Amino acid sequence: MISFMVNGKRQQVNVAPDTPLLWVIREEIGLTGTKFGCGMSLCGACTVHVDGRAVRSCVTPVSAVAGKSVTTIEGIPEEHPVKQAWIAEDVPQCGWCQPGQIMAATALLAENPAPDDAAIDDAMSGVLCRCGTYQRIRKAIHRAVGMKGKGGTP
Amino acid sequence: MSGVVVVTRREFLGTLVSAGAFVLSARLFPGGPADAAAAGGALWHPGVYLGIEPGGTVIIITHRSEMGTGIRTALPMVAADELDADWQRVRVEQALGDPRYGDQNTDGSKSIRDFYDAFRTVGATGRLMLERAAAARWGVPAAQCRGERHEVVHAASGRRLGYGELVADASRQAVPAAGELRFKTPAEFRYIGKGVPIVDMVDICTGKAIFGYDARIPGMVHAAIERSPVLGGRLASFDDRQARRVAGVRGTAVIDAARPPYGFQALGGVAVIADSSWAALQGRRKLKATWEPGPNAGYDSEAFRKSLQEAARKPQKVVRNIGDVDAAFARAARLHEAEYYLPHLAHASMEPPAAVADYRSGAVTVWTATQNPQAVQDTVAKALGIGKKDVICHVTLLGGAFGRKSKPDYVAEAAILSKKLGKPVKVAWSREDDIRFDYYHSVAAMYFKAATDAAGIPTAWLQRCVFPPIGSTFDAAQRYGGDGELAQGWIDVPFAIPNLRAENGPAQSHVRIGWLRSVANIYHCFGVQSFFDELAAAAGRDRVDYFLQLLGPQRRIDFGSEGTKNVNYGKPLDRYPWDTGRLRRVVELVAERSGWGKKKPAPGHGFGFAAHRSFLTSVAVVVELEVDDKGGIRIPRVDVALDAGRVVHPERVRAQFEGAAVFAASIALMGEITAANGAVRQSNYHDYPVARMGDAPVETHVHLVASDDLPTGVGEPGVPPVVPAICNAFFAATGTRVRRLPLRGAGRV
């Protein structure tokens, strides 16, 4: 049994310890907001937070999060400035990569509350979007910064 | 008649609407009145369904697939506008695959083009019937009653009735004839031309949206399939002992090898069946399979490239001919030649193909990300030897598609395995499966030759293309480009050159060739717009001026009288003409908005231009590109001007063209599939890269031509001109011509 927190709730799973966290989240815990894209930490669709830091769950063995706290897209409140900014900028097209984008963006803003374009490009370059929503993602991150400044909660 | 009926027998709508609802359907004639006349005595094929519940909720059933274009929002919005429904009280429901919806193949940038009128008609019909029901109840003339924001209002008396309250009466009204309908004027539109947030927005941003990869049903097992690395290879032997030792693996099952033509068949192979995706993938890694490689084992993409280029240098089948190119060449002041090449490309949608199938006693239910649920029905029915109506296809959201998910081989795999195993099966492709077993965008070799006069203006233009056609996937004997491919920017080059000849040569395919976003336009536009730029450069001319001079005076190209077959995206040329004036207008618009000719490029920067009509939409592009000291490429800005006729959802159209510029950047800069010994060499995003945030255009500015013309298409036409505009900008920045893509290919940049 491996035990860890997911979105504030304790989870115990009985799987091989080398099973990637991604598949545990999706198939054992049943939260499908975290997406598969490559299985090699190349595309970022599977991005979650482990103790507040962005990690690629497709290459993170579940044993590595034992006792830790995992946050998935479902654990970010809908009123979070990043989600609200995403909606305001009409970012998504197909939507498949967007949970990973939002998780990468929330982790970025937790570390750097007012990133410039270069910092955004740097932090977000690990998350692929084949529909090509990048310029709206950049705008949405700037908007989220502005919303936080106006009293929004991170 | 208007083609609208009140639907009383609606079993196939299932629980999407309640028994008490007022349901209308509209018959669809994508080809317009000509189609309607042709269908005169044909069977009833309603397509659009609109229901109003007694509680007032309006349900609009969308029969098109959502893959990121916003179509699940845009078409229902059209019906809601004419109904004058309150969008907050509209629920959009996804249709099952069913021929009774008419065409459901979400492909070819045609959803608005083909269904705009039908959705307007069903909405306007509903509004008039509600108005008449209210008028009857109040005993006033119907002309005094108006549907407004979910209510019928009688202005003189101030009386109002909600749409829900009128449902029972409205459904007893006679369906109005077409001539009785009152459509809104553009000034009255509430949603059309304005837009609303896409219906899936919040679900996507909160992780609740369900895609094909997310589908699951109780008792389901997971399958990972090992397939022949070479197309047409056959399983010689396999050893699954190690695979079976993986915890969670239940066993293996063989899927018979497909035979040519491959079409949408499951490719065949050995499936590892397991309790979880991860166990299936681990088991597959331990499987030992050997293959008889078959007739494509010798396929080498490098040798193939040379053979196509050789063919393109020789005379080929003439597909368009004006004047006498050879005579003009013989007396030319100056001749120019150039060759261009584009490699295979993979779709690489972020969500790989996936399907869940549940076969029970002669019928199968599938849940899948598909662009074409009726093709799923046909393909699965054939694979299982059951009737088409015994294939129930639920359409999920699609995590990108770009043409890949209109080819349901992966659904056939799940269905075959479910029948074999007697339980529900999920087949979810890995990224390696997706890159290695795609329906690849065709390679293409092109050769161009032009004669120019003393002023550098072409007096003769010859172009040849050679590529394995999409048709080869469905007819193994097909070698020449199909009419559809040749009408995608090849036989419809718009230049007013007195001697012009287009040719097409044969090529045999060794992989499955399929359509990818904007299809043959990608290579044709790359060749034509690059060669135009070369001639302009040789003449020392401003590109936009030179382009407009070559385009000539405004005219509708008369393909019929010149003897050229132009299938024009399946649309008649009289209703959707090839009007050079519309292309001129977008060229002028993009020049103005981008500041063309007014800005001096910064050191290391260059501006590139290209213009192209595809999917009936005219598009012109200016790209600013920067090359740094180390050869690194950045695209600071793209300007796109387009004329797509009436635009239903301008914000989603902008998004499509922003995204198309990124898709084109992937093609121009980095996309390349190669093969050795018959097998594709790439497997994931490390060796088949697609544009990341830093590779993509930093800013794409989209400029829409305001138009009341018929809507054309927006999903695809943004891609083709951006590719040569990037290459032309690279030339402007560096003086180096790009004749082979991608720019970052081995030994090129």
Interface residues (C-beta under 8 A of the other chain):
Chain A: V15 A16 T19 P20 W23 R26 E27 E28 L31 T32 G33 T34 K35 F36 G37 C38 G39 M40 L42 C43 A45 T72 I73 E74 I76 E78 K83 W86 I87 D90 V91 P92 Q93 C94 G95 W96 C97 Q98 P99 I102 D117 I120 D121 M124 S125 G126 V127 L128 C129 R130 C131 G132 T133 Y134 Q135 R136 I137 R138
Chain B: E66 M67 G68 T69 G70 P197 I198 D200 M201 V202 I204 C205 T206 G207 K208 A209 I210 F211 Y213 D214 R216 A247 S276 S277 W278 L281 A348 S349 M350 E351 P352 L397 L398 G399 G400 A401 F402 A428 S430 R431 E651 R652 A655 Q656 E658 G659 A660 A661 V662 F663 N684 Y685 H686 V690 A691 R692 M693 G694 A696 P697 V698 E699 T700
